Amino acid sequence: MIKNNDPVLTRTGRTSRLRFALALAPVLLGASALLAGTAAGAVSVAFAGEVPVTVHAARVTGSGVSASPGASGRGGLLPALATRVERATVHDACVTSTAHLPVVGAVTAVVRIERASATGLAVETGKTTAGSVKLSGARFSTPQRSLDRPTGLFTVGAQKVSGSRVTTQPRAFTAGTITSEGVAIELRQGEGGCAPGVAR
Amino acid sequence: MTIAIRPGGWPAWRQGRPFAAGLLLALGGLELICVSWVGLGFLRFTGTAGAASWTLGALFVVAGVTTWRTPALRYFSGVLAAVLSLVSLVAANLGGLLLGFLLTAVGSALALAWIPQQAPAARKEA
């Protein structure tokens, strides 16, 4: 049904700049407080990402860890180790990510973190190396569809894991909450970043 | 369904409601979902951030459409979007990597700042 409603036809409107400023100010104030709290480690944020990064950490501890091989990427083309950690903490970490921009060229973001903890962490990694790894309560299982037809996949788990001089390249990650302390962000032109074992 | 045809066409429709506010709210919501969608391509699930991104993104789109369809509800949708934009900072990938937060924060402020005006012909009838 098509209706021609004359009184509505003449209605217009305008935006009051004063009202706009009054409405935007408390939101920006609240956002500043939240971001400051996040940087200080007082506020946890939920995060899920697919940014290609390299992480170097002097020390990593985790509890409730389980890892199994899988495939990641569009169409499942890349082999990856899918790791689930109930609670993880990294000390003296350095995260680097290089983006190739059209005009500027390669730009590397370097994020140095004194301490960060995450809960409900799921990571798909393509490569992980560590100077030393300590496991407690380790388990190994091979899921089977039936007794005579194993699937071929396995799961490695541990109640507690700690590692030192860890370098990993997560392809994707998600975390229920992330809390970080002592965060410093630096942008550099060109490639490069943190050398392994030189997180800070 | 009733469709009101305005003689002024598109410009009159756009000026008769907080158009920019609704547009920014909807775009911000879609941006939150897009950031989460990228993660979904890799992981089977994206945890809290993924669920919150989809929920908040959908609410922002609804708020934007409400602002367009029913300008009288602009205060409700504007305040709701302002609060949710702050929630998105901690719950949804840092507010869709801050871009979604900025879009929805400005959109909510524009919704609250919009003042309807009526032409003299309409005032006579009132």
Chai-1 contact restraints between the chains, C-beta under 6 A:
chainA,res_idxA,chainB,res_idxB,connection_type,confidence,min_distance_angstrom,max_distance_angstrom,comment,restraint_id
A,M1,B,T2,contact,1.0,0.0,6.0,A-B,restraint_1
A,I2,B,I3,contact,1.0,0.0,6.0,A-B,restraint_2
A,I2,B,I5,contact,1.0,0.0,6.0,A-B,restraint_3
A,K3,B,T2,contact,1.0,0.0,6.0,A-B,restraint_4
A,K3,B,A4,contact,1.0,0.0,6.0,A-B,restraint_5
A,N5,B,A4,contact,1.0,0.0,6.0,A-B,restraint_6
A,P7,B,A122,contact,1.0,0.0,6.0,A-B,restraint_7
A,P7,B,E125,contact,1.0,0.0,6.0,A-B,restraint_8
A,L9,B,R6,contact,1.0,0.0,6.0,A-B,restraint_9
A,T10,B,A119,contact,1.0,0.0,6.0,A-B,restraint_10
A,T10,B,A121,contact,1.0,0.0,6.0,A-B,restraint_11
A,T10,B,A122,contact,1.0,0.0,6.0,A-B,restraint_12
A,R11,B,G16,contact,1.0,0.0,6.0,A-B,restraint_13
A,R11,B,Q118,contact,1.0,0.0,6.0,A-B,restraint_14
A,T12,B,Q15,contact,1.0,0.0,6.0,A-B,restraint_15
A,T12,B,Q117,contact,1.0,0.0,6.0,A-B,restraint_16
A,G13,B,W114,contact,1.0,0.0,6.0,A-B,restraint_17
A,G13,B,P116,contact,1.0,0.0,6.0,A-B,restraint_18
A,G13,B,Q117,contact,1.0,0.0,6.0,A-B,restraint_19
A,R14,B,I115,contact,1.0,0.0,6.0,A-B,restraint_20
A,T15,B,A113,contact,1.0,0.0,6.0,A-B,restraint_21
A,T15,B,W114,contact,1.0,0.0,6.0,A-B,restraint_22
A,S16,B,A113,contact,1.0,0.0,6.0,A-B,restraint_23
A,S16,B,I115,contact,1.0,0.0,6.0,A-B,restraint_24
A,R19,B,A113,contact,1.0,0.0,6.0,A-B,restraint_25
A,F20,B,A109,contact,1.0,0.0,6.0,A-B,restraint_26
A,F20,B,A113,contact,1.0,0.0,6.0,A-B,restraint_27
A,A23,B,A109,contact,1.0,0.0,6.0,A-B,restraint_28
A,A23,B,L112,contact,1.0,0.0,6.0,A-B,restraint_29
A,A23,B,A113,contact,1.0,0.0,6.0,A-B,restraint_30
A,L24,B,A109,contact,1.0,0.0,6.0,A-B,restraint_31
A,V27,B,A82,contact,1.0,0.0,6.0,A-B,restraint_32
A,V27,B,A105,contact,1.0,0.0,6.0,A-B,restraint_33
A,G30,B,L86,contact,1.0,0.0,6.0,A-B,restraint_34
A,A31,B,L89,contact,1.0,0.0,6.0,A-B,restraint_35
A,L34,B,L89,contact,1.0,0.0,6.0,A-B,restraint_36
A,V45,B,V90,contact,1.0,0.0,6.0,A-B,restraint_37
A,V45,B,L94,contact,1.0,0.0,6.0,A-B,restraint_38
A,A46,B,T48,contact,1.0,0.0,6.0,A-B,restraint_39
A,A46,B,A49,contact,1.0,0.0,6.0,A-B,restraint_40
A,A46,B,A91,contact,1.0,0.0,6.0,A-B,restraint_41
A,F47,B,A49,contact,1.0,0.0,6.0,A-B,restraint_42
A,F47,B,N93,contact,1.0,0.0,6.0,A-B,restraint_43
A,A48,B,G39,contact,1.0,0.0,6.0,A-B,restraint_44
A,A48,B,T46,contact,1.0,0.0,6.0,A-B,restraint_45
A,A48,B,A49,contact,1.0,0.0,6.0,A-B,restraint_46
A,A48,B,G50,contact,1.0,0.0,6.0,A-B,restraint_47
A,E50,B,V38,contact,1.0,0.0,6.0,A-B,restraint_48
A,E50,B,G39,contact,1.0,0.0,6.0,A-B,restraint_49
A,E50,B,F42,contact,1.0,0.0,6.0,A-B,restraint_50
A,S72,B,F42,contact,1.0,0.0,6.0,A-B,restraint_51
A,R74,B,G41,contact,1.0,0.0,6.0,A-B,restraint_52
A,G120,B,G47,contact,1.0,0.0,6.0,A-B,restraint_53
A,A172,B,F42,contact,1.0,0.0,6.0,A-B,restraint_54
A,A172,B,L43,contact,1.0,0.0,6.0,A-B,restraint_55
A,T174,B,L43,contact,1.0,0.0,6.0,A-B,restraint_56
A,T174,B,T46,contact,1.0,0.0,6.0,A-B,restraint_57
A,T174,B,G47,contact,1.0,0.0,6.0,A-B,restraint_58
A,G176,B,G47,contact,1.0,0.0,6.0,A-B,restraint_59
A,G176,B,T48,contact,1.0,0.0,6.0,A-B,restraint_60
